[in-house]
Amino acid sequence: MSQDANAFMGDSRTSHGDLALAQVLASAPIILYTLDRQGIVTHSEGRGLHALGLAPGEVVGRNVFDLYGDLPEVAANLRRALAGEKFSTVAQVGDAYFEVSYAPLHDAAGKLAGTIGVATDITPRQLAEDALRRAHDELEQRVKSRTRELSLTNVELRREIAERQRAEDELKRERRAMERLLQSHERHRQLIAYEIHDGLVQGLTGALMHLEAGQQRLSPRQTQANPEFALTLRLLRDSIDEARRLISGLRPPILDEFGVIAGIEYLLRELPRDDLEIDFTHDIQFDRLAPLLESTLFRIFQEAINNICQHSQATKARIAIEQFGERVHIEIRDWGKGFDPATVTENRYGLQGIRERARLLRGSATVEGLPGQGTQLIIDLPLTYPLDAGSERGET
């Protein structure tokens, strides 16, 4: 052993410093070793040797490169230390990890005589750090994976939102188109009614007035002698009545002048069946509604009353209208033969038309009934309807 090494170990084995060092080496996971210039182990002790399966002094006299030369990183660090470099590093030997500090040893002349190494077994700490690192890496991977999943989910959500927006926009376009179509339909019916009134009815009325004036200039004998004259007068009067009935069916003037309640009362006065009694009650606060709302409501009542007259075989029915804030609730009930709504085919355009008109008004229409127990039509509608400017002006 070199002089520095001897000085390091001390000459007296009974000193307090040696005793304390011996106790540390015996209890702490430390290896204290020295090497000469050729890498021969000149001293080796400490409880940390147990991690390498060695006993104190067991490898003294052996070349360290024969022991650990097959570990490239360890061998490189040993060469640095034997060259006189002072440094610290972490080395792995088998399954054990050591934190190693190297310092050069010099002889009495100050020449490099070898190196001294202090290795601390840090295997538990290193294993914990490796486990923590693996957990961190795994967490990072999971975060990246979850981030990718969320990114894909966000892309899918944005796609669904865009599709829903397109569907809503398309539905709005369809609703606006239906509004314009319904408005145009009502407008055309109104124009036809005006044409019949201003053209056909006026012509028939003029002809009737001329014939009646001519009749007054004829003697009773002349009138009786020509029965065709009286028949012509009667046919003209019937034609005028029929034309006026057509006008009311297309667009009753009372609807434009007085609103939907007056329009319903007109429909009830013009029932085609004398044996049918319909009770009509209403509890409302509105006076007039938007033109399209009024005409659509009128068509719903017109279709419902026609269904009762033509299909129910009822002699008694009831219509009730109630307003609740900005909504109106309608019940149309008859005590006729009834039917099962689930069995109604799609070609029953009357009921389908009522449902579609209610849907267009952002409301609902449901039919309840059983065979032999009559039928009830329940309609719920908002009174505030988002019409565009063109619809409110009555443009087509």
Secondary structure, DSSP 4 states (H G I P E B T S, - for coil): --HHHHHHH-S-TTSHHHHHHHHHHHHSSEEEEEEETT-BEEEEESGGGGGGT--TTTTTTSBHHHHHTT-HHHHHHHHHHHTT--EEEEEEETTEEEEEEEEEEE-TTS-EEEEEEEEEE-HHHHHHHHHHHHHHHHHHHHHHHHHHHHHHHHHHHHHHHHHHHHHHHHHHHHHHHHHHHHHHHHHHHHHHHHHIIIIIIHHHHHHHHHHHHHHHHS-HHHHHH-HHHHHHHHHHHHHHHHHHHHHHHH--HHHHHH-HHHHHHHHHHT-S-TT-EEEEEEE---S---HHHHHHHHHHHHHHHHHIIIII--SEEEEEEEEETTEEEEEEEE-SS---GGG--TT-HHHHHHHHHHHHTT-EEEEEE-TTS-EEEEEEEES-----HHHHTT--
